[in-house]
Amino acid sequence: MAEVDEARLQDFLGKMLGDLGGAMSVALVRMGSSMGLYSALEKDGPATPAELAARTGTAERYVREWLSAQAASGYVAYDAATGRFSLTPEQALVFVDEDNPFFLAPAFDVASVLLDNQPQVQAAFRTGSGVAWGDQSTCLFCTTARFFRPGYVAHIVQDWLPALDGVVAKLEQGAKVADIGCGHGISTLLMAQAFPNAQFVGFDFHAGSIEAGRGHAQEHGLGDRLRFEVAAAKEYPGQDYDLVTFFDCLHDMGDPVGAARHVRQSLKPDGTWMIVEPMAGDRLEDNLNPVSRLFYSASTMICVPTSLAQEVGAALGAQAGERRLREVLTEGGFSRIRRAAETPFNMILEARP
């Protein structure tokens, strides 16, 4: 056995203790979010365990232990002089405010889904087969929608669409838009609300997600210009779209090149394809960072199995990188490709014929 470097061992053990603390916090954060413990601290101010329990209709002994764990994690603040716990403004952004891009509470739901998916994905490791999107944890679909929503609320209308050449003007005048792989339709809904003269249709191959999207459209009174239909990325109808959008889904597709070819023939001659994908460099060494760590983990358990369960099974993965994505778009018939915008979590590509 090679000689152990004591300093490196201690550093690694410290890292592992941090990781284990985060892993063991998954259930606690989910409960704090679903039972309103975080929001009660943010809304009504600092509280003792008994006060927070009274505010939320929960048992003081459980709340006291939960608060202690949260304070030890640095997820809530603790004032030893008063015995009260509170949320700093920064902590509130992460755990309470659902309309800001730093709202990360849904990521703990995703972590739970990965555990639910483990038996199926572990079996696929042996065979090389896939795990179909509809066969994964039933919590995956609503969790995915909730996870992506804060970033979409913060960026789609304000930043990403304006970064595309001439697209906002078309939308304001009355463009025709197809949102492919729309899931529960959060992205489609946000665009439809912002551009009342345009017509939107969201397509997804998962019938349950489309049903949820239809519910959102009805709830917001947008049924006259927003609809949702079940269709795969290589088969959705229409040949005269001004804009086609793919939000965080191209890398999940079994045949992304086939999807690109279909987008090409569905666009008007001057149409635009917007592809939003997870931020990634082109080499593994470019992606050894906290954000890519999350994406690689989710990709192992969700994205790669989903793609391998489909025709072709390209399995791009959530960290494909811009160079690989450009190869897909070029092979699909697009000659003008540029990175129009980016965030720490996403790259936004604009593709034109």
C-alpha positions as CSV (number, residue, x, y, z in Angstrom):
1,M,0.0,0.0,0.0
2,A,1.3,3.5,-0.9
3,E,2.3,5.7,2.0
4,V,-0.5,8.0,3.2
5,D,0.0,11.7,3.3
6,E,-1.5,12.7,6.6
7,A,-2.3,16.3,5.6
8,R,-4.0,15.2,2.4
9,L,-6.0,12.6,4.3
10,Q,-7.2,15.2,6.8
11,D,-8.2,17.5,3.9
12,F,-10.1,14.7,2.2
13,L,-11.8,13.6,5.4
14,G,-12.9,17.2,5.9
15,K,-14.4,17.3,2.4
16,M,-16.2,14.0,3.0
17,L,-17.7,15.2,6.3
18,G,-19.0,18.3,4.4
19,D,-20.5,16.1,1.7
20,L,-22.0,13.7,4.2
21,G,-23.6,16.6,6.1
22,G,-25.1,17.9,2.9
23,A,-26.4,14.4,1.9
24,M,-28.0,13.9,5.4
25,S,-29.6,17.3,5.1
26,V,-31.7,16.3,2.0
27,A,-34.7,15.1,4.0
28,L,-34.5,18.0,6.5
29,V,-34.4,20.7,3.8
30,R,-37.3,19.1,2.0
31,M,-39.4,19.0,5.2
32,G,-38.4,22.5,6.1
33,S,-39.6,23.6,2.6
34,S,-42.8,21.6,2.4
35,M,-43.9,22.4,6.0
36,G,-43.2,26.1,5.7
37,L,-40.5,26.2,8.4
38,Y,-38.2,28.4,6.3
39,S,-40.9,30.7,5.1
40,A,-42.2,31.2,8.6
41,L,-38.8,32.2,9.8
42,E,-38.5,34.6,6.9
43,K,-42.0,36.1,7.2
44,D,-42.3,36.5,10.9
45,G,-38.7,36.9,12.0
46,P,-36.5,35.2,14.5
47,A,-38.0,32.4,16.7
48,T,-37.3,30.0,19.4
49,P,-38.1,26.4,18.6
50,A,-41.3,26.7,20.6
51,E,-42.3,29.9,18.7
52,L,-41.6,28.4,15.3
53,A,-43.5,25.3,16.2
54,A,-46.5,27.4,17.3
55,R,-46.4,29.4,14.0
56,T,-46.3,26.3,11.8
57,G,-48.5,23.8,13.8
58,T,-45.6,21.4,14.4
59,A,-44.1,19.7,17.5
60,E,-41.6,21.7,19.4
61,R,-39.2,18.8,20.1
62,Y,-38.9,17.9,16.4
63,V,-38.5,21.6,15.4
64,R,-35.8,22.1,18.0
65,E,-33.7,19.2,16.6
66,W,-34.4,20.4,13.0
67,L,-33.3,23.9,13.8
68,S,-30.1,22.7,15.5
69,A,-29.2,20.6,12.4
70,Q,-29.9,23.6,10.2
71,A,-27.8,25.9,12.3
72,A,-24.9,23.4,12.3
73,S,-25.2,23.3,8.5
74,G,-25.1,27.1,8.2
75,Y,-28.6,27.0,6.6
76,V,-30.2,29.1,9.4
77,A,-28.6,31.6,11.8
78,Y,-28.6,31.2,15.6
79,D,-28.3,33.8,18.3
80,A,-27.0,32.2,21.5
81,A,-27.9,35.3,23.5
82,T,-31.6,35.1,22.7
83,G,-31.9,31.4,21.8
84,R,-33.6,32.4,18.6
85,F,-33.1,31.2,15.0
86,S,-33.5,33.3,11.9
87,L,-32.9,33.4,8.2
88,T,-30.4,35.9,6.8
89,P,-31.5,37.6,3.5
90,E,-29.0,35.4,1.7
91,Q,-30.5,32.2,3.2
92,A,-34.0,33.4,2.4
93,L,-33.0,33.7,-1.3
94,V,-31.9,30.1,-1.4
95,F,-34.7,28.6,0.7
96,V,-37.8,30.8,0.4
97,D,-37.9,33.2,-2.6
98,E,-39.1,31.0,-5.5
99,D,-38.8,33.7,-8.1
100,N,-35.1,34.4,-7.9
101,P,-32.3,32.4,-9.7
102,F,-30.6,31.5,-6.4
103,F,-33.6,29.5,-5.1
104,L,-32.1,26.0,-4.6
105,A,-34.5,24.2,-2.4
106,P,-35.8,22.2,-5.3
107,A,-32.3,20.8,-5.9
108,F,-32.8,18.8,-2.7
109,D,-35.9,17.3,-4.3
110,V,-33.8,16.3,-7.3
111,A,-31.3,14.6,-4.9
112,S,-34.2,12.6,-3.5
113,V,-35.2,11.5,-7.0
114,L,-31.7,10.3,-7.7
115,L,-32.0,7.9,-4.8
116,D,-35.5,6.7,-6.1
117,N,-33.9,6.0,-9.5
118,Q,-31.0,4.1,-8.1
119,P,-32.3,0.5,-8.5
120,Q,-33.2,1.0,-12.2
121,V,-30.0,2.9,-13.1
122,Q,-27.9,0.4,-11.2
123,A,-29.4,-2.4,-13.2
124,A,-28.7,-0.5,-16.4
125,F,-25.1,-0.2,-15.5
126,R,-24.8,-3.9,-15.9
127,T,-26.6,-4.1,-19.2
128,G,-25.9,-0.8,-20.9
129,S,-29.6,-0.3,-21.5
130,G,-31.5,2.9,-20.7
131,V,-34.2,3.9,-18.3
132,A,-37.1,5.6,-20.1
133,W,-38.2,9.0,-18.9
134,G,-41.7,7.8,-18.1
135,D,-40.3,4.8,-16.1
136,Q,-38.3,6.9,-13.7
137,S,-39.5,8.2,-10.4
138,T,-42.9,9.7,-10.6
139,C,-41.6,12.7,-8.6
140,L,-39.1,13.5,-11.3
141,F,-41.4,15.4,-13.6
142,C,-42.8,18.0,-11.1
143,T,-39.4,18.2,-9.4
144,T,-37.7,19.0,-12.7
145,A,-40.2,21.7,-13.4
146,R,-39.7,23.3,-10.0
147,F,-36.0,23.0,-10.2
148,F,-35.7,24.9,-13.5
149,R,-38.4,27.4,-12.8
150,P,-36.4,30.1,-10.9
151,G,-33.8,30.3,-13.7
152,Y,-36.4,30.5,-16.3
153,V,-38.4,33.2,-14.4
154,A,-35.2,35.3,-14.0
155,H,-33.7,34.9,-17.5
156,I,-36.0,33.8,-20.4
157,V,-37.8,37.0,-21.0
158,Q,-35.4,39.5,-19.5
159,D,-32.1,38.1,-20.9
160,W,-32.2,35.1,-23.2
161,L,-34.8,36.1,-25.8
162,P,-33.4,39.6,-26.1
163,A,-30.0,38.1,-26.8
164,L,-31.3,36.5,-30.0
165,D,-31.1,38.5,-33.2
166,G,-34.5,40.2,-34.0
167,V,-36.6,37.6,-32.1
168,V,-38.2,39.9,-29.6
169,A,-39.5,42.2,-32.3
170,K,-41.1,39.2,-34.0
171,L,-42.6,38.0,-30.8
172,E,-44.1,41.5,-30.1
173,Q,-45.6,41.6,-33.6
174,G,-47.1,38.1,-33.4
175,A,-44.7,35.2,-34.0
176,K,-45.4,31.5,-34.0
177,V,-43.4,29.5,-31.5
178,A,-42.8,25.9,-30.7
179,D,-41.3,24.9,-27.3
180,I,-39.9,21.4,-27.6
181,G,-39.4,19.1,-24.6
182,C,-41.5,21.6,-22.6
183,G,-42.2,19.3,-19.7
184,H,-44.8,20.9,-17.5
185,G,-44.7,24.0,-19.7
186,I,-43.1,26.5,-17.3
187,S,-40.9,28.0,-20.1
188,T,-43.8,28.0,-22.6
189,L,-46.1,29.8,-20.1
190,L,-43.6,32.5,-19.3
191,M,-43.1,33.3,-22.9
192,A,-46.8,33.4,-23.6
193,Q,-47.4,35.7,-20.7
194,A,-44.8,38.1,-21.9
195,F,-45.8,38.3,-25.5
196,P,-49.6,38.4,-25.9
197,N,-49.6,38.8,-29.7
198,A,-47.7,35.5,-30.3
199,Q,-48.9,32.0,-30.6
200,F,-47.2,29.2,-28.6
201,V,-47.4,25.5,-28.6
202,G,-45.5,23.2,-26.2
203,F,-44.5,19.7,-27.3
204,D,-43.3,16.9,-25.1
205,F,-43.3,13.1,-25.5
206,H,-44.4,12.5,-21.9
207,A,-48.2,12.6,-21.8
208,G,-48.4,13.3,-18.0
209,S,-46.3,16.4,-18.4
210,I,-48.4,17.7,-21.2
211,E,-51.5,17.2,-19.1
212,A,-49.9,19.3,-16.4
213,G,-49.0,22.0,-19.0
214,R,-52.6,22.1,-20.1
215,G,-53.6,22.7,-16.5
216,H,-51.2,25.7,-16.3
217,A,-52.5,27.2,-19.5
218,Q,-56.1,26.9,-18.3
219,E,-55.3,28.3,-14.9
220,H,-53.7,31.4,-16.4
221,G,-56.4,32.0,-19.0
222,L,-54.0,31.5,-22.0
223,G,-55.9,28.7,-23.8
224,D,-56.6,30.9,-26.8
225,R,-52.9,31.3,-27.8
226,L,-51.1,28.6,-25.8
227,R,-51.6,24.9,-26.2
228,F,-49.8,21.7,-25.3
229,E,-49.5,18.6,-27.4
230,V,-47.9,15.2,-27.0
231,A,-45.2,14.8,-29.7
232,A,-41.5,13.7,-29.9
233,A,-38.8,16.2,-30.9
234,K,-38.4,14.4,-34.3
235,E,-42.1,14.4,-35.1
236,Y,-43.9,17.5,-33.8
237,P,-46.1,19.1,-36.5
238,G,-45.7,22.5,-38.2
239,Q,-43.4,24.0,-40.8
240,D,-43.6,27.7,-40.4
241,Y,-42.3,28.5,-36.9
242,D,-40.6,31.8,-36.3
243,L,-38.9,30.4,-33.2
244,V,-38.3,26.9,-31.9
245,T,-36.9,26.6,-28.3
246,F,-35.3,23.7,-26.5
247,F,-34.9,24.3,-22.8
248,D,-32.5,21.9,-21.0
249,C,-33.6,18.9,-23.1
250,L,-31.4,18.4,-26.2
251,H,-28.8,16.4,-24.3
252,D,-31.6,14.1,-23.0
253,M,-32.7,13.1,-26.5
254,G,-31.8,9.7,-28.1
255,D,-31.3,11.2,-31.5
256,P,-30.3,14.9,-31.1
257,V,-29.1,15.1,-34.7
258,G,-32.5,13.8,-35.9
259,A,-34.2,16.4,-33.7
260,A,-32.0,19.2,-35.2
261,R,-32.9,18.1,-38.7
262,H,-36.6,18.2,-37.8
263,V,-36.2,21.7,-36.3
264,R,-34.5,22.8,-39.5
265,Q,-37.4,21.8,-41.7
266,S,-40.0,23.2,-39.2
267,L,-38.6,26.7,-39.2
268,K,-39.4,29.6,-41.6
269,P,-36.4,30.5,-43.8
270,D,-35.6,33.4,-41.4
271,G,-36.5,31.4,-38.3
272,T,-34.4,30.9,-35.1
273,W,-33.7,28.0,-32.9
274,M,-32.8,28.7,-29.3
275,I,-31.0,25.9,-27.4
276,V,-30.6,26.3,-23.7
277,E,-28.2,23.7,-22.3
278,P,-26.3,23.2,-19.0
279,M,-23.1,25.2,-18.8
280,A,-20.0,23.1,-19.5
281,G,-16.5,23.2,-21.0
282,D,-15.4,20.9,-23.8
283,R,-13.0,18.9,-21.7
284,L,-13.4,17.1,-18.4
285,E,-10.7,19.2,-16.8
286,D,-12.7,22.3,-17.6
287,N,-15.6,20.9,-15.6
288,L,-14.1,19.9,-12.3
289,N,-16.1,22.4,-10.4
290,P,-19.1,22.5,-8.1
291,V,-21.7,23.3,-10.8
292,S,-20.5,20.5,-13.1
293,R,-20.4,18.2,-10.2
294,L,-24.1,18.6,-9.8
295,F,-24.8,18.2,-13.5
296,Y,-22.6,15.1,-13.9
297,S,-24.4,13.5,-11.0
298,A,-27.8,14.2,-12.4
299,S,-26.7,13.2,-15.8
300,T,-25.5,9.8,-14.6
301,M,-28.8,9.1,-13.0
302,I,-31.3,10.8,-15.3
303,C,-30.0,12.3,-18.6
304,V,-27.8,9.4,-19.9
305,P,-30.3,6.7,-19.0
306,T,-33.1,8.7,-20.6
307,S,-31.2,9.0,-23.9
308,L,-30.0,5.4,-23.9
309,A,-33.7,4.3,-23.7
310,Q,-34.5,6.0,-27.0
311,E,-33.7,5.5,-30.6
312,V,-30.0,6.0,-31.5
313,G,-29.1,6.6,-27.8
314,A,-26.5,9.3,-28.4
315,A,-26.3,10.0,-24.6
316,L,-24.7,13.4,-24.9
317,G,-25.0,13.9,-21.2
318,A,-25.7,17.2,-19.3
319,Q,-22.0,18.2,-19.7
320,A,-21.6,17.8,-23.5
321,G,-20.0,21.2,-24.0
322,E,-20.4,23.7,-26.7
323,R,-18.1,22.0,-29.3
324,R,-20.1,18.8,-29.2
325,L,-23.4,20.7,-29.3
326,R,-22.2,22.7,-32.3
327,E,-21.4,19.4,-34.1
328,V,-25.0,18.2,-33.5
329,L,-26.5,21.5,-34.8
330,T,-24.2,21.6,-37.8
331,E,-25.0,18.0,-38.8
332,G,-28.7,18.9,-38.4
333,G,-28.4,21.6,-41.1
334,F,-27.6,24.8,-39.2
335,S,-24.7,26.9,-40.5
336,R,-24.9,30.0,-38.3
337,I,-24.4,29.2,-34.6
338,R,-23.4,31.5,-31.8
339,R,-23.4,31.6,-28.0
340,A,-26.0,34.3,-27.4
341,A,-25.9,34.4,-23.6
342,E,-24.8,32.5,-20.6
343,T,-25.2,32.2,-16.8
344,P,-23.2,30.1,-14.4
345,F,-25.7,27.3,-15.0
346,N,-26.6,27.6,-18.6
347,M,-25.3,28.4,-22.1
348,I,-27.8,29.8,-24.7
349,L,-27.1,29.0,-28.3
350,E,-28.7,30.6,-31.3
351,A,-28.9,28.5,-34.4
352,R,-30.0,29.6,-37.9
353,P,-30.1,27.8,-41.2
